[in-house]
Amino acid sequence: MDGRTYWDPEIETRPWSETVAWQVEHLPAYVRRLQERSLLYRDRLTGVDAGAITSLEMLAELPTTEKDDLRRGQAAPGTPLLGLQQAAPTEDVVQVITSSGTTGGPVYFGLTAADLAAWRRSIATMFFTAGVRRGTTTALSTAMPLVAGGMPYADGIRETGTTLAWIGGQTTARMASAMDRLRVDTLVGTASFASFFAEKVTELLGRDASTLPVRTVIGGGEPGFGQPEIRSRIQELWGAERVSEVMGLGDVCSGVWGECEAGEGMHLTAGRHVLVELIDPATGEPRPWVEGGEGEAVYTTFTREATPVLRFRSRDHVVVTGTGCSCGRRTPRIRCIGRTDDMLIYKAMNVFPSSIRDIAVAEGGALIDDVVRVRKAAANQVRFDDPIPVELQTRFSVAPGVLADLAARIEERVRQELRVRVAVEAYPPGTFDRGMYKNALTYVAAHRPEAAPLPS
């Protein structure tokens, strides 16, 4: 262990207002660079006086960027390698990464040497905040190097000084064996993978996963790690002392938010290179960073050279859990509660699928699996006039009476807490593919499973 308390103390412990003021100082030169070097932003920022962008209020008057803007820019004929967004010569791009493509076709992003150094520092700050330390062995479960959680994560994890064991991409048996043989004490993966893998390790090694040295589990890439019941379950399965959530996105940086030892939300850890706004997802109006506040996170990568974004709408709906912390960090803390474009409408009420999932998991406890699905009549269905169909599967066989009672309790608790109605259907173990990697715990399914629901 190297005895460090923070990875980037200047940014992490400086008063938030001072950090924002420092970030704003970079905006005029950044906007001017976009106008000069990016075909996408040259057109979008026509007539904008870059020198006048000297406050968050002025920044908020600039247009936002959507994922589809980037996607269309890469599909346009005769564009640079990385589309209209690209703002550096292709020969200066040293690495290409891609989005997962789970909500549309993949988008490719580039890093110059300076971008790569910035990412390593930001991602290292995120993982250090989340508990990765020199003198530990950290297993990375991502299978694909090209995605944001692949090579970038590996680079950032190595930067902390830990011993990296990149076990992803092998068979589950080989991964379990590597965890045992290399005495891994820190595991990085999605929430669904952490739960799935613990059970597989127990099955393959013939002893509980909790007998392995894993004491820190770090996860992101999907909802789940912020939900107390899921955190407790993962902690118990691995015998872990700490479960920390992290979050980033390839459009911005693979490491933007990381949870400290206090376990009360993710701190902004990429403030040296990323400015984040909070907006009303419906109106676009700014919202303040105050405890209990919520809105959509919007990002500006004010130092990124290859594929910068200006006011990028993440569609991540976040809740501010605090603006100070016992750990000494002074950046805002958040939980991500869902994507604004995943929101459902039951009659006149809005609801996130993840909120339904959280209640189901809390009420079901060890009886149900973490995978809870909302079934739609069509993939683009948003509105429901009848109770929303919710599919879950049990972890083991149960008596019909027990299942009927559980379904009724979940339906009633959802009605009371969210003011919407759901119709719970439970299926036997193994009906749903839980997935080993990025498989959201709450997602939509346009069709019923082939298996019939358990009797109720």
ABEGO torsion letter per residue (X at the ends): XAGBABABAAAAABBAAAAAAAAAAAAAAAAAAAAAABAAAAAAABGBBAAABABAAAAAABBBBBAAAAAAAAABBGBBAAEAABABBAAABABBBBBAGAAEBBBBBBBBAAAAAAAAAAAAAAAAAAGBBBGBBBBBABABAABAABAAAAAAAAAAGBBBBBABGBBAAAAAAAAAAAGBABBBBBAAAAAAAAAAAAAAAGBBAAABABABBBBBGBBGAABAAAAAAAAAAAGBABBBBBBBBAAABABABBBBAAGAEBBBAAAAABBBBBBBAAAGBBBBBBBGBBEBBBBBBAABAABBBBGBBAGBBBBBAEABBAAGBABBBBBBAEBAAABBBBEABBBBAAAAAAAAAAAAEAABBABBBBBBABAABABBABBBBBBBBBABBBBAAAAAAAAAAAAAAAAAAAGBBBBBBBBBBGABBAEABBBBABBBBABBBABBBBBX
